[in-house]
Amino acid sequence: MKRLWAPWRLDLIEAEAPPGCIFCDLPAQEGLAADRKNLILGRSRTSFAILNRYPYNNGHLMVIPRRHTADFTDLAVEELADLGRLLQLSLKALEKSYAPDGFNVGMNLGRAAGAGIAGHLHWHAVPRWNGDTNFMPVLADTKVMIEHLDRSWERLHEALSLLLSDHPSSSRSPSSA
């Protein structure tokens, strides 16, 4: 049997965890150039949306509170509302940009639940299409990604920017960072 490899996943598996918290450090770097480099799609008052650097599908993004917490029950009502609103807008941006047939939206709370970054909670939003599971993951344990992360950022940043600008009272434009 031939094997196909996805060596980019090995970087994630073998990498030592950087000091600090990536979900605190990346949004601290402001400006459009930093957001593009860090794959940050948009920012609201208390949260931000970012592409997953190791996606399950094209467009896989995460919505994350800016405040460092691993405890979902610790979120203030205002933070939870802002986080939920940014998740809604992110799903609309995914719909506009990719026209998926559905989504997986979820949060892994704690290492035992599968959280890769257990110290800072985050929602995953993964666009799905009918028939998007094929022989590659089943037979070769490899996922074929058809779009480069730079192109995904361009598509989703534009769509989310427009949506955020329509809701100025609850958010701010990602390029104003």
Summary of the structure (lengths in Angstrom):
residues: 177
radius of gyration: 16.3
end to end distance: 50.5
largest distance: 57.1
contacts: 493
relative contact order: 0.21
helix: 43%
strand: 16%
